[in-house]
Amino acid sequence: MKKITIFLLFSVFTLALVGCGSSSDKAGEADLFPFGDINDKTGYVNLNGKVAIEPQFDFAYMFRDGIALVSVVQDDGKSLFGYVKGNGDYLLKPQYVAATQFNEGLAWVVEDGGYPKAIDTKGNVQLEAKDVLRVCCFSEGLAAAWLSGDLYNPQWGFIDKKGNVVVEPVYREVAWFSDGLAAVKADNRWGFIDAKGNMVIPEKFSHVKSFQNGLAVVSGPSSALWGAIDKAGKTVIPFEYNEMEADGDLFLVKKGDKTGWIDKSGNWVIDAPGCMALPFAGAELAAVKNEDCYWGYINKKGEVVVDFQYVQACPFSNGKAIVSEDDIWMSIIDEKGKKVSVKSSMLYSYGGRRYPQNEVVESLVSAYPSVQNMVHTHCENVK
């Protein structure tokens, strides 16, 4: 068996992160993880620790819709982006100065001196967005687009997959559509609009996260604490939590020194032993961190199933999770804590933030090469 050296790109997060929006349920179906070798080149390894695609890229993202975004640094020091398939063949060789990952079967690319174009998973151009300054990945058929204004007063709206403006650019900030609604901000407060641009929930919240299963985690309007509202804007869970994150039918919360999960009625249903926890994210086990700063895993009864022994740990996906015992070497374990792969170091996990029903990448690409490409990957669901 070939010895593997794998580079860790890992970020254990607290609950105070921005929530993810909706996405295709099939996004991120590949069972490959990016990894780096001793020459700082990146390839892909499978869940058994075997090299699937040899290291050859300068950076590589997770697979989405069967395609992965990769970049290669040129002799002049600039990065060009392209796409590879699961067998390692290029779908499109690195040729773009900016690009996003695929979402809902489309990705945005920008050629040198050009404007954003949406391509499908066969590499065909489906849309040319000549009138947008920046654009986000599609979610529920719509893409947030910066259509007018300037850097000091950007005006965002939404376009459909034909390039039609369906929500006029009147917002300073917007999020993606999820559960039929999108968060928007015109002045200093957030509200929610529907796909026709109607203001469904008035702008009165200081911070918001996208709707999931009919509820959205929000803070305010007069408090920094978090609670949850329904699609009518009615408070369903009172604003009394220091941190709060939707986790399937539950909410992972922190109230004072107490961390755990509550249900949609606000009832405390699972205690997290220790000081920090990660969402179940659709799995049967959740990673929790004890007072000695070691990670283990509990089930939905709050019972410790995998002992506290790891300095880093990711959520489970398809019965496997990435863990580290010494902050250097990584292993893949099953739900009983048994190692199912060779010991590996430097394994990319993207923080392990996964919401199977809610996965989306927030990616902005500029139509102007002089403006640096911005690609924000909040979560990756590896199935």
Order of alpha helices (4+ residues) and beta strands (2+ residues): beta-beta-beta-beta-beta-beta-beta-beta-beta-beta-beta-beta-beta-beta-beta-beta-beta-beta-beta-beta-beta-beta-beta-beta-beta-beta-beta-beta-beta-beta-beta-beta-beta-beta-beta-beta-beta-beta
